[in-house]
Amino acid sequence: MVVCGDDGLAHRLAAELRGVYEEQVTLVVPPADRAVRPPVVGRARAVSAALLDRVVSAAVSRAAGTGTAPAAGEPAGGERTLEAVEPTEAVLAEAGVERAAALALVYDDDETNIRAALTARRLNPQLRLVLRLYNRRLGQHIEELLDQAAALAYGGTTGDGAGAGAGGRDGSGDASTTVLSDADTAAPALAAAAVAGTTKVVQTDRLMLRAVERLAPGPGESTGPGGLATLALLSANGNDPAFADGSESSGDQGPLLLPDAAAVRAADGRRGSVVLEQVSYSAGPALPAGRGVGVVAPFASLFSRRLRWSLAGLVGCVLALAVALWVVTGIHPLGALYLTLLDLFAINDPAVGRSTERQVLQLLTGLMGLLLLPVLLAAVLEALGTLSGAGAVRRPPRGLGGHVVLLGLGKIGTRVLTRLRELNIPVVCVEAGPEARGVAVARRLRVPVVLGDVTQEGVLEAAKIRRAHALLAVTSSDTTNLEAALYARTLRPDLRVVLRLYDDDFATAVYRTLRAAHPHALTRSRSVSHLSAPSFAGAMMGRQILGAIPVERRVLLFAALVAGDHAPLAGRTVGEAFRAGYWRVLALDTGEEGRGGSGLVWELPDTYVLRDEDRVVLAATRRGLAELLGRRGRGTGA
C-alpha cells in the first residue's frame, strides 16, 4: 500500500493500514521543514494492539500461516517513509506504485490528487486508487474516467488480481477508483455528537443505514421499541453525561461491538446500546429544492409580523366603514366599498349637502387614509431592505433558542452545516470573515451568520450562546476551538460542547479536564482524520466499503460483499456466519429496485444459507473486516 499526503490524514491512514490490516505501507510526505505537524497516533496504535491481543493465539496462528514476507528493501515492520514535495512520476515510481496493490492520494489540494492519480493509473493500470477530493461533482467524473482507463487497459476488465498484492480480495474491487472526502465522512459524526438523540447515518447511493444510541433506562423506564439489530453495547457508564465521550481511562469499560444475544441479554437495563433502527431508500438530501430558493426571499419574509398585523387592521377598518356606508345610505355593497376607497384616497368630492352620517363617514375614511400612508411607506422600505439584504448574511433572530452554534465555515464546517440543515436543526454560524467558503452556503440556506473573531468578547453572545443547545467548534485551530469552548462554559456551564481537535492525546487531556471541571455537562472531542481514516483504509482494501459509524471512540464499518469470495460466509447460514465482535450479516442485496424499494432484504432468518452469488450487507469491526478482506481471510474458517 502507498499513501501520499501532506497532513494528519496521511499519517493516520498509514497507521490504520499497518496496525489494523497489517499491510506493508510506503508513506510519501513532504520534507520535515515543509510538512505540518503529524498527529499523535501512538494511542491509536495502542488501541489497535489491544484489539489484536483479544484474538489471542488463534489469530496469531492464522496470520503466521498465511502471512507474506516483506518485499526487498522494506523494513520488517512494514513501514517505509519517503519525503517529496510533490507526488511526481519519479516519486511514485520510487514508492513502488508499479508493484503496489493500492494507492491513496490524500493531499489537501484536489488538483494535486488528480494529477497524481492520472500518472499512477498510467504507471499501473491495475492499481486500486483512493482519492481525497472536496469537489463532489468533479470526483464523480474523475472516478468514471479512471475506471474507464483501467477497463480499456485490460480489454474491458478491471484486472484479474495477478500481482496485485492485496488485490483480488473481491473481484469488483481490483483496479477500482474511489473518491472520498474527509469532510463528508466526518460531518455526520460531528453533527450527531452536537445533537442529543440525532441518528447516526451511513448513506451511499440507494442505501441508508441509520443507527441510534439508546442510553440505559432508569428505574421504571422503558427501553423503547426494538430495532433491526444491536450493533454495540455502550460503556457501562454510558448514561452518565460525564462519560459521554467514551474515553478509555482507567476503570472505564469500553463499548462492546457486535455483541451476541447472550451479551445483549446480560447487559439489558444496565448498558446503553447502538441499535440499527431504520433502513430506508434515500433519494438525496432533504434540502429545499426549486428555482430561486435562497436567492429571492419568500413573500412572507418581505414584511415583519408587526407590519402585517397593521395592514390587516387597516383592511378590517376599511371593510367596516364600507358596511356602515351601505347601512346608512342603502346603496349597493360594491358601490359602498367603491365610495369608501375613493374617500380613503381623498379623490372623491366632499359630501356637501349630504346627510350628517355620510359626512361623518367621509371624515373617518379620510382619517384612515392618513394612517394608511405611513404604513404603506414602511412596507415599501422594509420590502426593499429585505430584497437588498437577501444576498447578505442574516442576523440571528431575537427569540432564537435551542439551536446549535457552529464555529468555522471552512471545508468541514460547510459539510457539517449542510448536514445539520438536512436534519432540520436550527443553526447559527460564527465565522471570522465573509470570504470563507461556507458563508455562501449559509446564505443560500438562509442560516444566520455572525461575522467576527470568536475569541473576542461579545461574538458568542451575538450568536445567542446563552440559549443554545450545543456548541460545535470545528475551526482549523485547536487553540481557537478550546478557547471558544472554555469561554462558552463560563457563560453556560451546562452547555453541550463538541470540539474538533488534532491530536488524540491532546483531545483526551482536554476532555478529561473539562469533564472534571463540569461533570454534569456533555463534552466530546473529535478528530476529522481519526473519523475519516477507517473509511479511506477500507476503500483501499476494496470499493465494497459503504461507510463507518463511530461508537464512542471506536468505529464500526459497513460493507457490501459477495459471499462466495469469502470463506467465513460462503455456504454458511446467517447464524453460523455471525462472529461476535468481528462481523454480522445485516441484509441480502437482491438487486431488485423499484416501487420505492431498495432491493435489500432485512431481518434475514438465522437459518438462511448464504449462496456464493449472494451479495450481503454486513457490519464489521476494523479487525473483523481486515480478516474478511485481508490475506488471512481466504484461509480463515469461522
C-alpha positions as CSV (number, residue, x, y, z in Angstrom):
1,M,0.0,0.0,0.0
2,V,1.2,3.5,-0.9
3,V,-0.1,6.6,1.0
4,C,0.7,10.1,-0.3
5,G,-0.4,13.2,1.7
6,D,0.6,16.4,3.4
7,D,-1.5,16.4,6.6
8,G,-2.6,14.3,9.5
9,L,-4.9,12.1,7.5
10,A,-1.9,10.5,5.6
11,H,-0.2,9.6,8.9
12,R,-3.4,8.2,10.4
13,L,-4.2,6.3,7.3
14,A,-0.8,4.7,7.2
15,A,-1.1,3.7,10.9
16,E,-4.6,2.3,10.2
17,L,-3.3,0.1,7.4
18,R,-0.3,-1.1,9.4
19,G,-2.0,-1.6,12.8
20,V,-5.4,-3.0,11.7
21,Y,-5.0,-4.5,8.3
22,E,-1.3,-5.5,8.8
23,E,-0.3,-4.2,5.3
24,Q,3.1,-3.2,4.0
25,V,2.9,0.6,3.7
26,T,5.0,3.2,2.0
27,L,4.2,6.7,3.2
28,V,5.1,9.7,1.0
29,V,5.0,13.0,2.8
30,P,6.6,16.5,2.3
31,P,10.0,17.2,3.8
32,A,10.1,17.8,7.5
33,D,10.7,21.5,7.1
34,R,7.6,21.9,4.9
35,A,5.2,19.4,6.4
36,V,2.6,20.1,9.0
37,R,2.9,18.6,12.5
38,P,1.9,14.9,12.2
39,P,-0.7,13.8,14.7
40,V,0.0,11.7,17.7
41,V,-1.1,8.2,16.5
42,G,0.7,6.2,19.2
43,R,-2.6,6.0,21.1
44,A,-4.4,4.7,18.1
45,R,-1.7,2.1,17.6
46,A,-2.2,1.0,21.2
47,V,-5.9,0.6,20.7
48,S,-5.2,-1.5,17.6
49,A,-2.7,-3.6,19.5
50,A,-5.3,-4.2,22.2
51,L,-7.8,-5.4,19.6
52,L,-5.1,-7.7,18.2
53,D,-4.4,-9.1,21.6
54,R,-8.0,-10.0,22.2
55,V,-8.0,-12.7,19.4
56,V,-5.1,-14.3,21.4
57,S,-3.3,-17.3,19.8
58,A,-5.9,-18.2,17.2
59,A,-5.5,-15.0,15.2
60,V,-1.7,-15.2,15.6
61,S,-1.6,-18.7,14.2
62,R,-3.8,-17.8,11.3
63,A,-1.6,-14.8,10.5
64,A,1.6,-16.8,10.8
65,G,0.2,-19.5,8.5
66,T,-0.7,-17.1,5.6
67,G,1.4,-14.0,6.1
68,T,3.8,-12.8,3.5
69,A,7.4,-11.7,3.9
70,P,8.3,-8.0,3.4
71,A,9.4,-7.0,0.0
72,A,13.0,-6.3,-0.8
73,G,14.1,-3.0,0.7
74,E,11.2,-2.9,3.1
75,P,11.7,-2.8,6.8
76,A,10.3,-5.7,8.8
77,G,7.7,-3.5,10.5
78,G,6.0,-2.9,7.2
79,E,6.8,0.9,7.3
80,R,8.7,3.0,4.8
81,T,8.7,6.8,4.5
82,L,9.7,8.9,1.6
83,E,10.0,12.7,1.6
84,A,8.9,14.6,-1.5
85,V,7.4,18.0,-2.2
86,E,5.0,16.6,-4.8
87,P,4.0,13.2,-6.0
88,T,5.7,13.3,-9.4
89,E,6.1,10.3,-11.7
90,A,9.6,9.7,-10.3
91,V,8.4,9.9,-6.7
92,L,5.5,7.5,-7.4
93,A,7.9,5.1,-9.1
94,E,10.3,5.2,-6.2
95,A,7.4,4.5,-3.8
96,G,6.7,1.3,-5.8
97,V,3.4,2.2,-7.4
98,E,4.1,-0.2,-10.2
99,R,4.0,-3.1,-7.8
100,A,1.5,-1.8,-5.3
101,A,-2.0,-3.1,-4.6
102,A,-3.5,0.3,-3.8
103,L,-2.6,4.0,-3.7
104,A,-4.2,6.7,-1.5
105,L,-3.8,10.3,-2.6
106,V,-4.9,12.4,0.4
107,Y,-3.3,15.8,-0.3
108,D,-5.4,18.8,0.8
109,D,-5.3,20.1,-2.8
110,D,-7.7,18.5,-5.3
111,E,-5.6,19.3,-8.3
112,T,-2.5,17.6,-6.8
113,N,-4.5,14.4,-6.1
114,I,-6.0,14.3,-9.6
115,R,-2.6,14.9,-11.4
116,A,-1.0,12.1,-9.3
117,A,-3.9,9.8,-9.9
118,L,-3.7,10.2,-13.7
119,T,0.1,9.5,-13.5
120,A,-0.4,6.4,-11.3
121,R,-3.1,4.9,-13.5
122,R,-0.7,5.2,-16.4
123,L,2.1,3.5,-14.4
124,N,-0.1,0.7,-13.1
125,P,-3.5,0.3,-14.8
126,Q,-4.3,-2.5,-12.3
127,L,-3.8,-0.2,-9.3
128,R,-6.6,0.4,-6.8
129,L,-6.9,4.2,-6.4
130,V,-8.4,6.1,-3.5
131,L,-8.6,9.9,-3.9
132,R,-9.5,12.6,-1.5
133,L,-11.5,15.3,-3.3
134,Y,-13.7,18.0,-1.8
135,N,-15.5,18.7,-5.1
136,R,-18.2,16.1,-5.3
137,R,-19.2,16.6,-8.9
138,L,-15.6,16.6,-10.2
139,G,-14.9,13.5,-8.1
140,Q,-17.7,11.5,-9.9
141,H,-16.3,12.4,-13.3
142,I,-12.7,11.6,-12.3
143,E,-13.8,8.3,-10.8
144,E,-15.6,7.3,-14.0
145,L,-12.6,8.4,-16.1
146,L,-10.0,6.4,-14.2
147,D,-12.2,3.3,-14.1
148,Q,-12.7,3.5,-17.8
149,A,-9.0,3.9,-18.4
150,A,-8.3,0.8,-16.3
151,A,-11.0,-1.2,-18.1
152,L,-9.7,-0.3,-21.5
153,A,-6.1,-1.2,-20.5
154,Y,-7.3,-4.8,-19.8
155,G,-9.7,-5.3,-22.6
156,G,-12.9,-4.2,-20.8
157,T,-12.0,-5.8,-17.4
158,T,-10.5,-4.3,-14.3
159,G,-7.8,-6.8,-13.9
160,D,-7.5,-10.4,-12.7
161,G,-5.8,-9.7,-9.5
162,A,-2.5,-11.1,-10.6
163,G,0.4,-9.4,-8.9
164,A,-1.9,-7.1,-7.1
165,G,-0.6,-7.9,-3.7
166,A,-3.6,-7.1,-1.6
167,G,-5.8,-7.1,-4.6
168,G,-8.0,-10.0,-5.6
169,R,-10.0,-10.0,-2.4
170,D,-13.2,-9.0,-4.2
171,G,-13.5,-9.1,-7.9
172,S,-15.2,-5.8,-8.0
173,G,-12.5,-4.1,-6.1
174,D,-9.5,-4.6,-8.4
175,A,-8.3,-1.5,-10.3
176,S,-11.2,0.5,-8.9
177,T,-11.2,4.2,-8.2
178,T,-12.9,5.5,-5.1
179,V,-13.3,9.2,-4.4
180,L,-13.9,10.2,-0.8
181,S,-14.0,13.4,1.2
182,D,-12.8,13.6,4.8
183,A,-15.4,16.4,5.3
184,D,-18.2,14.2,4.0
185,T,-17.0,11.2,6.1
186,A,-16.7,13.2,9.4
187,A,-19.7,15.5,9.0
188,P,-22.4,13.0,10.1
189,A,-20.4,12.1,13.2
190,L,-19.7,15.7,14.2
191,A,-23.4,16.6,13.7
192,A,-24.6,13.6,15.7
193,A,-22.3,14.5,18.5
194,A,-23.7,18.0,18.7
195,V,-27.3,17.0,19.0
196,A,-28.5,14.5,21.6
197,G,-30.6,11.7,20.1
198,T,-29.6,12.5,16.5
199,T,-29.5,9.4,14.4
200,K,-26.1,8.3,13.0
201,V,-26.3,7.7,9.3
202,V,-24.3,5.8,6.7
203,Q,-25.5,6.9,3.3
204,T,-24.3,5.7,-0.1
205,D,-26.3,5.7,-3.3
206,R,-29.5,3.9,-2.6
207,L,-28.5,2.7,0.8
208,M,-29.3,4.5,4.1
209,L,-28.3,2.8,7.3
210,R,-29.5,4.5,10.5
211,A,-28.1,3.7,13.9
212,V,-29.4,5.4,17.1
213,E,-27.9,5.4,20.6
214,R,-30.2,4.3,23.4
215,L,-29.0,5.0,27.0
216,A,-29.6,2.5,29.7
217,P,-33.1,3.1,31.1
218,G,-33.5,4.4,34.6
219,P,-35.8,2.8,37.3
220,G,-39.3,2.3,35.8
221,E,-38.3,3.5,32.3
222,S,-38.8,1.6,29.1
223,T,-36.0,0.7,26.7
224,G,-38.2,1.8,23.8
225,P,-39.1,-0.1,20.6
226,G,-36.8,-2.8,19.3
227,G,-34.5,-2.3,16.3
228,L,-33.4,-4.4,13.4
229,A,-30.1,-5.3,15.1
230,T,-28.0,-4.4,18.1
231,L,-24.7,-3.1,16.7
232,A,-22.9,-2.3,20.0
233,L,-23.3,-2.1,23.8
234,L,-22.1,1.3,25.1
235,S,-19.8,1.7,28.1
236,A,-21.3,0.7,31.4
237,N,-21.4,4.3,32.4
238,G,-22.6,5.5,29.0
239,N,-25.7,7.0,30.5
240,D,-23.7,9.3,32.7
241,P,-23.0,12.7,30.9
242,A,-19.5,12.7,32.4
243,F,-18.6,9.7,30.3
244,A,-20.4,10.7,27.1
245,D,-17.1,10.8,25.2
246,G,-16.3,7.2,25.9
247,S,-12.8,7.9,27.0
248,E,-11.0,4.7,27.9
249,S,-9.4,5.9,31.1
250,S,-8.6,3.5,33.9
251,G,-11.7,2.0,35.4
252,D,-13.9,2.8,32.4
253,Q,-15.5,-0.2,30.5
254,G,-15.3,0.4,26.8
255,P,-18.0,-0.3,24.2
256,L,-18.7,-3.9,23.1
257,L,-19.1,-4.0,19.3
258,L,-21.3,-6.6,17.6
259,P,-22.3,-8.4,20.7
260,D,-24.1,-11.8,20.6
261,A,-27.5,-12.5,22.0
262,A,-26.2,-13.6,25.4
263,A,-24.2,-10.4,25.9
264,V,-27.2,-8.3,24.9
265,R,-29.4,-10.2,27.5
266,A,-26.8,-9.9,30.2
267,A,-26.5,-6.1,29.6
268,D,-30.3,-5.5,29.5
269,G,-31.1,-2.4,31.5
270,R,-27.5,-1.8,32.6
271,R,-25.7,-0.6,29.5
272,G,-26.8,1.7,26.6
273,S,-26.8,0.3,23.1
274,V,-26.5,1.3,19.5
275,V,-29.4,-0.2,17.5
276,L,-30.0,-0.3,13.8
277,E,-33.4,1.3,14.0
278,Q,-34.5,2.2,10.5
279,V,-33.3,1.5,6.9
280,S,-35.0,3.2,4.0
281,Y,-34.4,4.3,0.4
282,S,-32.7,7.7,0.1
283,A,-33.4,9.9,-2.9
284,G,-31.0,12.6,-1.9
285,P,-30.5,15.3,0.7
286,A,-33.6,16.8,2.2
287,L,-32.6,20.4,1.3
288,P,-35.1,22.9,-0.1
289,A,-35.5,22.5,-3.8
290,G,-36.9,24.7,-6.5
291,R,-35.9,27.5,-8.8
292,G,-34.7,30.6,-7.0
293,V,-34.6,29.1,-3.5
294,G,-32.3,31.1,-1.3
295,V,-32.0,33.9,-3.9
296,V,-35.4,35.6,-3.7
297,A,-36.9,36.0,-0.3
298,P,-40.3,34.4,0.2
299,F,-43.2,36.8,0.2
300,A,-43.9,36.3,3.9
301,S,-40.4,37.4,4.8
302,L,-40.7,40.8,3.0
303,F,-42.8,42.3,5.8
304,S,-42.3,41.9,9.6
305,R,-45.1,40.4,11.7
306,R,-46.0,43.8,13.2
307,L,-46.3,45.4,9.8
308,R,-48.5,42.5,8.6
309,W,-50.8,43.0,11.6
310,S,-51.0,46.7,10.9
311,L,-52.0,46.2,7.3
312,A,-54.6,43.6,8.4
313,G,-56.1,46.0,10.9
314,L,-56.4,48.8,8.3
315,V,-58.1,46.4,5.8
316,G,-60.6,45.5,8.5
317,C,-61.4,49.1,9.3
318,V,-62.0,49.9,5.6
319,L,-64.4,47.0,5.3
320,A,-66.2,48.1,8.5
321,L,-66.6,51.6,7.0
322,A,-67.9,50.2,3.7
323,V,-70.5,48.2,5.6
324,A,-71.5,51.3,7.6
325,L,-71.9,53.3,4.4
326,W,-74.1,50.6,2.9
327,V,-76.4,50.6,6.0
328,V,-76.6,54.4,6.2
329,T,-77.2,55.2,2.5
330,G,-78.8,51.9,1.3
331,I,-76.7,51.8,-1.8
332,H,-75.3,48.6,-3.3
333,P,-72.5,47.0,-1.1
334,L,-70.0,47.2,-4.0
335,G,-70.9,50.8,-4.6
336,A,-70.4,51.5,-0.8
337,L,-66.9,49.9,-1.0
338,Y,-66.1,51.9,-4.1
339,L,-67.1,55.2,-2.4
340,T,-65.2,54.2,0.8
341,L,-62.0,53.6,-1.2
342,L,-62.4,57.0,-3.0
343,D,-62.8,58.7,0.3
344,L,-59.8,56.8,1.6
345,F,-57.5,58.0,-1.2
346,A,-59.1,61.6,-1.0
347,I,-60.1,61.6,-4.6
348,N,-63.9,61.9,-4.1
349,D,-66.0,65.1,-4.0
350,P,-66.8,66.3,-0.5
351,A,-70.2,65.3,0.8
352,V,-71.6,68.8,0.9
353,G,-75.4,68.9,1.4
354,R,-75.5,65.1,2.3
355,S,-76.7,63.6,5.5
356,T,-74.7,64.0,8.7
357,E,-74.0,60.3,8.8
358,R,-72.4,60.4,5.3
359,Q,-70.3,63.3,6.2
360,V,-69.0,61.7,9.4
361,L,-68.2,58.5,7.5
362,Q,-66.3,60.5,4.9
363,L,-64.2,62.2,7.6
364,L,-63.4,58.9,9.3
365,T,-62.4,57.4,5.9
366,G,-60.1,60.3,5.2
367,L,-58.5,59.8,8.6
368,M,-57.9,56.1,7.7
369,G,-56.2,57.3,4.6
370,L,-53.8,59.4,6.6
371,L,-53.0,56.4,8.8
372,L,-52.5,54.2,5.7
373,L,-49.8,56.4,4.2
374,P,-47.0,55.7,6.8
375,V,-47.9,52.1,6.8
376,L,-47.5,51.8,3.1
377,L,-44.2,53.7,3.2
378,A,-42.9,51.4,5.9
379,A,-43.9,48.4,3.8
380,V,-42.1,49.6,0.8
381,L,-38.9,50.4,2.7
382,E,-39.0,47.1,4.6
383,A,-39.5,45.1,1.4
384,L,-36.7,46.9,-0.3
385,G,-34.4,46.3,2.6
386,T,-35.3,42.6,2.7
387,L,-34.6,42.2,-1.0
388,S,-31.4,44.1,-0.9
389,G,-30.3,42.1,2.1
390,A,-31.2,38.7,0.6
391,G,-27.6,38.4,-0.7
392,A,-26.1,39.3,2.7
393,V,-25.8,37.2,5.8
394,R,-28.7,37.0,8.1
395,R,-28.6,38.0,11.8
396,P,-29.8,35.6,14.5
397,P,-33.5,36.3,15.4
398,R,-34.1,37.8,18.8
399,G,-36.2,35.0,20.2
400,L,-33.9,32.2,18.9
401,G,-33.2,29.3,21.3
402,G,-32.4,25.6,21.3
403,H,-30.0,25.9,18.3
404,V,-26.5,24.8,17.6
405,V,-23.8,27.4,17.4
406,L,-21.3,26.3,14.7
407,L,-17.8,27.8,14.8
408,G,-16.0,27.8,11.5
409,L,-17.3,27.6,7.9
410,G,-14.3,26.0,6.2
411,K,-14.4,22.6,4.4
412,I,-15.5,20.7,7.5
413,G,-17.8,23.4,8.8
414,T,-19.6,23.7,5.5
415,R,-20.4,20.0,5.3
416,V,-21.5,20.0,9.0
417,L,-23.8,22.9,8.3
418,T,-25.4,21.2,5.4
419,R,-25.8,18.0,7.5
420,L,-27.5,19.9,10.3
421,R,-29.9,21.6,8.0
422,E,-30.8,18.3,6.4
423,L,-31.8,17.2,9.9
424,N,-33.9,20.4,10.2
425,I,-31.8,21.6,13.2
426,P,-31.6,25.3,13.8
427,V,-28.0,26.7,13.4
428,V,-26.2,29.9,14.0
429,C,-22.8,30.1,12.4
430,V,-19.8,32.1,13.5
431,E,-17.0,33.0,11.0
432,A,-14.1,35.4,11.1
433,G,-14.6,36.8,7.6
434,P,-17.2,36.9,4.8
435,E,-14.7,35.3,2.4
436,A,-15.0,31.8,3.9
437,R,-16.3,29.2,1.5
438,G,-19.2,28.3,3.8
439,V,-20.7,31.8,4.0
440,A,-22.3,31.4,0.6
441,V,-23.8,28.1,1.6
442,A,-25.2,29.6,4.8
443,R,-26.7,32.5,2.7
444,R,-28.3,30.0,0.3
445,L,-29.8,28.0,3.2
446,R,-30.8,31.3,5.0
447,V,-28.8,30.4,8.1
448,P,-27.9,33.3,10.4
449,V,-24.2,34.1,10.5
450,V,-22.2,36.2,13.0
451,L,-19.1,37.7,11.5
452,G,-16.3,38.2,13.9
453,D,-13.4,36.7,15.9
454,V,-14.9,34.1,18.2
455,T,-12.2,34.7,20.7
456,Q,-13.4,38.3,21.1
457,E,-15.9,39.1,23.8
458,G,-19.4,39.6,22.6
459,V,-19.2,37.4,19.5
460,L,-20.7,34.2,21.1
461,E,-23.3,36.4,22.9
462,A,-24.4,37.7,19.5
463,A,-24.8,34.0,18.4
464,K,-27.3,33.6,21.4
465,I,-24.9,31.1,23.1
466,R,-26.8,31.5,26.4
467,R,-29.9,30.0,24.9
468,A,-28.1,27.5,22.6
469,H,-28.4,23.7,22.8
470,A,-24.8,23.0,21.8
471,L,-21.5,24.5,20.7
472,L,-19.8,22.8,17.8
473,A,-16.2,24.2,17.3
474,V,-14.7,23.0,14.0
475,T,-12.2,25.7,13.1
476,S,-8.8,24.6,11.9
477,S,-7.1,25.9,15.0
478,D,-7.1,23.8,18.2
479,T,-6.5,26.8,20.4
480,T,-9.3,28.7,18.9
481,N,-11.7,25.8,19.4
482,L,-10.5,25.3,23.0
483,E,-10.7,29.0,23.9
484,A,-14.2,29.3,22.5
485,A,-15.3,26.2,24.4
486,L,-13.9,27.5,27.7
487,Y,-15.4,30.9,27.3
488,A,-18.8,29.3,26.4
489,R,-18.6,27.2,29.5
490,T,-18.2,30.4,31.6
491,L,-21.5,31.7,30.1
492,R,-23.3,28.3,30.2
493,P,-21.7,25.7,32.5
494,D,-24.2,23.0,31.3
495,L,-23.7,23.7,27.6
496,R,-23.0,20.7,25.4
497,V,-19.6,21.2,23.7
498,V,-18.1,19.3,20.8
499,L,-14.5,20.1,19.8
500,R,-12.6,19.3,16.7
501,L,-9.0,18.7,17.9
502,Y,-6.0,17.5,16.0
503,D,-4.2,15.0,18.3
504,D,-5.9,12.2,20.2
505,D,-3.7,12.7,23.2
506,F,-4.5,16.4,23.4
507,A,-8.2,15.7,22.8
508,T,-8.2,13.2,25.6
509,A,-6.5,15.6,28.0
510,V,-8.9,18.4,27.2
511,Y,-11.9,16.1,27.5
512,R,-10.9,14.8,31.0
513,T,-10.1,18.2,32.3
514,L,-13.5,19.6,31.1
515,R,-15.2,16.6,32.4
516,A,-13.7,17.1,35.8
517,A,-14.5,20.8,35.9
518,H,-18.0,20.4,34.6
519,P,-19.1,16.8,35.5
520,H,-22.8,17.4,34.6
521,A,-22.1,18.8,31.1
522,L,-21.6,16.9,27.9
523,T,-18.1,17.3,26.4
524,R,-17.0,15.4,23.3
525,S,-13.8,15.7,21.3
526,R,-13.5,14.6,17.7
527,S,-10.7,14.5,15.2
528,V,-11.6,14.6,11.5
529,S,-8.7,12.5,10.4
530,H,-9.4,10.0,13.1
531,L,-13.1,9.7,11.9
532,S,-12.1,9.5,8.2
533,A,-9.1,7.2,8.3
534,P,-11.1,3.9,8.7
535,S,-13.2,4.7,5.6
536,F,-10.1,5.6,3.5
537,A,-8.4,2.4,4.7
538,G,-11.4,0.3,3.9
539,A,-11.7,1.8,0.4
540,M,-8.0,0.8,-0.2
541,M,-9.0,-2.8,0.6
542,G,-11.9,-2.6,-1.9
543,R,-14.8,-0.4,-3.1
544,Q,-17.2,-2.5,-1.1
545,I,-16.9,-0.3,2.0
546,L,-20.1,1.6,2.4
547,G,-19.3,3.8,5.4
548,A,-18.5,4.0,9.1
549,I,-20.3,4.9,12.3
550,P,-18.3,6.0,15.4
551,V,-19.2,4.2,18.6
552,E,-17.8,6.3,21.4
553,R,-14.1,6.3,20.5
554,R,-14.2,3.2,18.2
555,V,-15.5,2.7,14.7
556,L,-18.0,0.3,13.2
557,L,-17.7,-0.3,9.4
558,F,-20.4,-1.3,6.9
559,A,-19.5,-3.2,3.8
560,A,-21.2,-5.0,0.8
561,L,-19.5,-8.3,-0.1
562,V,-20.1,-11.3,-2.3
563,A,-20.4,-14.3,0.0
564,G,-18.6,-16.6,-2.4
565,D,-15.4,-14.6,-2.3
566,H,-15.0,-15.0,1.5
567,A,-14.7,-18.4,3.2
568,P,-16.3,-17.4,6.5
569,L,-19.5,-16.5,4.6
570,A,-19.9,-18.9,1.7
571,G,-22.1,-21.9,2.3
572,R,-22.9,-21.0,5.9
573,T,-26.2,-19.9,7.5
574,V,-26.6,-16.4,8.7
575,G,-26.4,-17.6,12.2
576,E,-23.2,-19.6,11.5
577,A,-21.6,-16.7,9.7
578,F,-22.1,-14.3,12.6
579,R,-18.9,-13.8,14.6
580,A,-19.4,-11.7,17.8
581,G,-17.0,-8.8,17.9
582,Y,-16.0,-9.2,14.3
583,W,-18.8,-9.2,11.7
584,R,-22.6,-9.7,11.4
585,V,-24.7,-10.1,8.2
586,L,-27.4,-7.5,8.2
587,A,-29.1,-7.7,4.8
588,L,-29.2,-9.5,1.5
589,D,-29.0,-7.4,-1.6
590,T,-31.3,-8.8,-4.3
591,G,-30.5,-6.1,-6.8
592,E,-34.3,-5.7,-7.5
593,E,-35.0,-2.0,-7.1
594,G,-38.2,-0.1,-7.9
595,R,-41.6,0.7,-6.4
596,G,-39.9,2.6,-3.6
597,G,-37.8,-0.4,-2.6
598,S,-34.1,-0.6,-2.3
599,G,-33.7,-4.3,-3.2
600,L,-32.5,-5.2,0.3
601,V,-33.9,-7.9,2.4
602,W,-33.6,-7.2,6.2
603,E,-34.0,-9.4,9.2
604,L,-32.8,-12.5,7.5
605,P,-33.5,-15.7,9.4
606,D,-30.5,-17.4,11.1
607,T,-31.3,-20.5,9.1
608,Y,-30.9,-18.8,5.7
609,V,-27.9,-20.4,3.8
610,L,-25.7,-17.8,2.0
611,R,-25.0,-18.8,-1.6
612,D,-21.8,-18.0,-3.4
613,E,-23.6,-15.4,-5.6
614,D,-25.3,-13.7,-2.7
615,R,-24.3,-10.0,-2.1
616,V,-24.7,-9.2,1.6
617,V,-24.5,-6.0,3.6
618,L,-22.7,-6.6,6.9
619,A,-21.4,-4.6,9.9
620,A,-17.9,-5.3,11.0
621,T,-15.2,-4.1,13.3
622,R,-12.0,-2.9,11.8
623,R,-10.3,-6.1,12.9
624,G,-13.1,-8.3,11.5
625,L,-13.1,-6.5,8.2
626,A,-9.4,-6.9,8.0
627,E,-9.8,-10.7,8.3
628,L,-12.5,-10.8,5.7
629,L,-10.7,-8.7,3.2
630,G,-7.0,-9.4,4.0
631,R,-4.7,-12.2,3.0
632,R,-5.7,-14.2,6.0
633,G,-9.3,-14.1,5.1
634,R,-9.0,-16.7,2.4
635,G,-7.6,-19.3,4.7
636,T,-9.7,-18.5,7.7
637,G,-12.5,-20.6,8.9
638,A,-15.1,-19.2,11.3
